[in-house]
Amino acid sequence: MSGYRLPNPARGAPLRFSFDGRPFVGHQGETLAAALLANGERVVARSFKYHRPRGIYGIGLEEPNAIVTIDDQPHALATRVGLRDGLTARAVNAWPSARFDLRAIHDVFGRLLPAGFHYKTFMGPGRGWNLYEGFIRRAAGLGRIAAAPMQWRTQAQHAHGDVLVVGAGPAGIAAALTLARAGCRVVIADDGAYPGGAEADGAGVLIDGRDADSWFAAATAELDAMPFVRRLADALVTGLYDHGFATAIERQPKAGLDQRLWKLRTRAVVLATGAIERPMIFVNNDRPGVMSLAAVRGYAERYGVACGRNVVVFANNSAAYADAAALKRLGVGVSAIVDPRRVIASDAIACVSALGIAVIAAHAVIEIAGRSVEGVSIAPVENLDAMRALDCDVLAVSGGWTPLVHLHSHAGGRVAHDPALSAFLPVADSRAVWSAGACAGRLGFADALADGARVGAIAARALGRHAEPLDIDDVIVRDAFALDLESSFESPRREPGGKAFVDLAADVTAEDLRLAAREGYDSVELMKRYTTAGMALDQGRHANANAIAVLAGARGDTPGAVGTTTYRPPFAPIAFGTIADRTGQRLVPFRTTTLTRWHQEARAVMYDVGGGWRRPGYYPRVGQSLDEAVAHECRICRAKAVIYDSSPLGKIEIKGRDVVTFLERLYTNRWTDLAPGMGRYGMMLFEDGRVFDDGVVFRLAPDHFLIHTTTGNAEAALQRLEYHRQIVWPELDLRLLPVTTQWADIVLCGPQARDILAAVGTDLDLSREAFPFMALRSGKVAGISARVMRVSFTGELSFEIHVAARQAEQLWLALLEAGRAHGIAPLGSEANHVLRIEKGFISVGHEADGVADPFDLGMKWIVAMDKSDFIGKRSLLRNQRDPAPRPQLVGLLAPDPSIVLPEGAQILDAAGARGRGYVTASCMSPTLQRSIALALLEDGRKLLDSEVRLFTPSGETMNARVTRPIFFDPKSERMRG
Amino acid sequence: MSVTITSLGAERLVAVHAPAMEAVPFLARFTTLQLAAEEFLCLDVAAHEVAAVLDRGALVVDTGDAYAGWMLNGPDARDMLARACALDLDMMAIGAATRCLMGGVSVVLRLLPASRFELRVERSYAEWFELWLRGV
């Protein structure tokens, strides 16, 4: 046993919890780590690679060891898990427990697992990789994801302001007060439950005569009373992005929520993110009982937990002396400070000596014998032969302070090395992002407070506000000693061997870093990737500064010359469930027409298709299969009449003096000769000549057109038109508006379509002469105002009827009623697909596949090459001059008419070695009573009536005969009737 | 959470695309939302009434069937919207309208007095959007 509870009558209610299956008691308000320490639990984890026993090292986010699984949630830090009654915690990376881990044998073979071993081992024999991979996967990683879905309740929320202040320590609160009093909208976020940071944990700080707790309480109350201040507690800012956007994760924001993801947008940011204490480097510095000095003090002050009965401090700076003194005053036994410095400030020595703490100057901790701290071996720095043992059960280390500059770097800020602090500090730049307090190198409480106020005033001025000085006259900090840091210190070794860890979380030793440098991986980026230093869950927060210093030593260089890697969001791991925002109905948007309910009630099989639309695929009658239903619908269409819902087709109205010029440039067609009241099938290309979209364009008036697009491209086509209107040709006079959802679009088609339309009642002259193919007429249909167009996608006589969307069902029912005697039926998209294949009509996404141009598709009739220019014209000319074979649209017939060629089947060359085309669309044709297919085939038009060989997606081969790509009504007499 | 979500039902809406300098003085007689530099949405009016006051070159289209709308009302309406969209609602003037994204879908948002909000989406998204909105 080591840790124990200090006498503290103000403890919270007792709580029961378990760790690795053993029961413990903690108290309300404690973290899991504090409760484990209080119960004397030393071994709480196993290291990543060597499975060495590890204890709790830190008190917050800097903790590198104590990773646990809480109930079903892996990868929680014990130092950040609030205790609750019944909590179940297990160590990760250990089996069966942290105390006894079978994989500790890895440490025995540790010499075979140096840095970069994974690049050198398991290389041969190569065929053994199937065996190696399984073993490595089982051995690697940390926690296990639960098989059952986690009960994870999250929410996302947006917030805005003038300034985001990150951190509610002295610098952060001072900055927030200054800004808020200047009238700025302030969002202040801190990872802790209470403001104050590390420094406010206890006695020793007086601000204008008030203790720190009182001052922070008053400051917080003032901020909370301001309506334009939003204060987020228990909220860790995880990323700072461009344009003042930041994300924060709030833990347990309210009942019923586990986490809330804040999306914060402000005009400026003040970073008061503090600093974390650095470890010291010596052999076996990872043993349970080695802890951060700030953490040991924090456990005593915040939780009344003494981490040990006899604490020895190992520090290379004078600020640690204040912590040692505070610890002693709290009743924790501190026997000595081991300090490698020869010259130490006399006031620091006097302070601790008065409390009975011995100062052992010019000495270092050389190693820890045993599997946990039961004493340390120390020696004069320059005489290792004089090594002796020093009794203790906790070694509290302080190697200096590393400012947390991550958020500053996230949005592109640079850092520079400060030799006095042996740390990288943010470099100010022109962005509205400032750093204040410890993260800017102002480490003392008074300095941080003043710096926060100063930076707050600067930020307020930048936002056009006047800030008054913060009304603080006097700040007294007991035992405020100058840092006097001796740069990142590594203890000398009496003999080679032994592991002196630099990155505890990634199990990377100082020797690993020097090995990397010897092998040529001597840049900080290569060092990181080769050794994995800085790549564990903590992203090297506690380790990076020391790692850079060791690498610098190996290179004979300075840490400033080595530099840092690039810090990227997130600052700490985020659960995917938090980003996913699962409390709301996070459905993928779907779209419906005003006829969708009718389709569903008619038991249509609904498909989710392009653009998010839900469309009827087919309407099976009782007992009908898909093929039977499709065949039935096709036969009805060819023999009688069908109706189908074509509402999702894109529709755009475009008008203006220059509309014809615009369309002539965008489309391959000519539009100048299109008469009002008529339409033309048009095609738009990409700049490289590939088909972008197609659809019928109607001229409503000399300067007014109605454009149709494909369903899936409706949005893209609108954006394309807007882009060219606004950016490319802003001088053209034209305006456009999408009207896709204003109009429902019902298509009545089949040989009896005209009769049915007349029967439903219309004031339009439906004769072929008065209403020719491709004409548009406006009038009444079934008493409803409508635009009616003669277009056809099935090859049958068709009337496409546009009515206001809310009247669609009325018209649909009227057509069904009028067509009942004619045997009318609804048509789904499956049958539509078959009918258009029979006619050889192309479909964007099938034949227009992102490769073919209109000439490839046999559509030279649609391209007015004599126009001066249009988008894609130059590329078409280039394609025509290119001697390489082009994919050309052809038809394919299987020798066995009952076999449907698979869509996607590859057409092979003569040698069977290369694909020279593929099947784009294929079906069983009820009209022809055999299978048919369309394909793109290199030089296909030269191969008519020849045999080709296909390779199918299922691995079979089959033959097919090349034919023309139109199987039904080649002269299109039916649709023009 | 205290928010009432009420459907706006069938509306008379007219979309206009016209140069702002030419259109704004004439559209001011209607309740008009400016959605983009040259794009407007007029409420509770017929297309022919709007066309009558504008230059012949303006594009005026009846869009009464193109939208579905809801009114959000209640003390928590603003907080609910803070979860739904990224707009800085504190900076919006009463009566102002703008387009924003909610759930990945374009929404016309209008701020009314007493922290009431009108939301309109393309009618094809209506069923999904109401599901999504009630789950926020």
HADDOCK unambig.tbl for C-alpha pairs under 7 A between the chains (distance, minus, plus):
assign (segid A and resid 156 and name CA) (segid B and resid 83 and name CA) 5.88 0.50 0.50
assign (segid A and resid 157 and name CA) (segid B and resid 82 and name CA) 5.80 0.50 0.50
assign (segid A and resid 157 and name CA) (segid B and resid 83 and name CA) 4.23 0.50 0.50
assign (segid A and resid 158 and name CA) (segid B and resid 82 and name CA) 5.18 0.50 0.50
assign (segid A and resid 158 and name CA) (segid B and resid 83 and name CA) 5.80 0.50 0.50
assign (segid A and resid 158 and name CA) (segid B and resid 86 and name CA) 5.73 0.50 0.50
assign (segid A and resid 159 and name CA) (segid B and resid 82 and name CA) 6.87 0.50 0.50
assign (segid A and resid 160 and name CA) (segid B and resid 88 and name CA) 5.92 0.50 0.50
assign (segid A and resid 584 and name CA) (segid B and resid 135 and name CA) 4.51 0.50 0.50
assign (segid A and resid 584 and name CA) (segid B and resid 136 and name CA) 4.70 0.50 0.50
assign (segid A and resid 585 and name CA) (segid B and resid 132 and name CA) 5.26 0.50 0.50
assign (segid A and resid 585 and name CA) (segid B and resid 135 and name CA) 4.96 0.50 0.50
assign (segid A and resid 585 and name CA) (segid B and resid 136 and name CA) 6.94 0.50 0.50
assign (segid A and resid 586 and name CA) (segid B and resid 132 and name CA) 6.79 0.50 0.50
assign (segid A and resid 589 and name CA) (segid B and resid 128 and name CA) 6.09 0.50 0.50
assign (segid A and resid 590 and name CA) (segid B and resid 125 and name CA) 6.52 0.50 0.50
assign (segid A and resid 590 and name CA) (segid B and resid 128 and name CA) 6.03 0.50 0.50
assign (segid A and resid 591 and name CA) (segid B and resid 124 and name CA) 4.87 0.50 0.50
assign (segid A and resid 591 and name CA) (segid B and resid 125 and name CA) 4.87 0.50 0.50
assign (segid A and resid 592 and name CA) (segid B and resid 124 and name CA) 4.92 0.50 0.50
assign (segid A and resid 592 and name CA) (segid B and resid 125 and name CA) 6.67 0.50 0.50
assign (segid A and resid 593 and name CA) (segid B and resid 124 and name CA) 5.73 0.50 0.50
assign (segid A and resid 655 and name CA) (segid B and resid 59 and name CA) 6.41 0.50 0.50
assign (segid A and resid 656 and name CA) (segid B and resid 57 and name CA) 6.22 0.50 0.50
assign (segid A and resid 735 and name CA) (segid B and resid 17 and name CA) 5.86 0.50 0.50
assign (segid A and resid 735 and name CA) (segid B and resid 18 and name CA) 6.87 0.50 0.50
assign (segid A and resid 735 and name CA) (segid B and resid 59 and name CA) 6.37 0.50 0.50
assign (segid A and resid 736 and name CA) (segid B and resid 17 and name CA) 6.67 0.50 0.50
assign (segid A and resid 737 and name CA) (segid B and resid 17 and name CA) 6.94 0.50 0.50
assign (segid A and resid 741 and name CA) (segid B and resid 66 and name CA) 4.76 0.50 0.50
assign (segid A and resid 741 and name CA) (segid B and resid 122 and name CA) 6.73 0.50 0.50
assign (segid A and resid 741 and name CA) (segid B and resid 123 and name CA) 6.36 0.50 0.50
assign (segid A and resid 741 and name CA) (segid B and resid 124 and name CA) 6.36 0.50 0.50
assign (segid A and resid 742 and name CA) (segid B and resid 63 and name CA) 5.59 0.50 0.50
assign (segid A and resid 742 and name CA) (segid B and resid 65 and name CA) 4.87 0.50 0.50
assign (segid A and resid 742 and name CA) (segid B and resid 66 and name CA) 3.94 0.50 0.50
assign (segid A and resid 804 and name CA) (segid B and resid 65 and name CA) 6.23 0.50 0.50
assign (segid A and resid 805 and name CA) (segid B and resid 65 and name CA) 5.65 0.50 0.50
assign (segid A and resid 806 and name CA) (segid B and resid 65 and name CA) 6.26 0.50 0.50
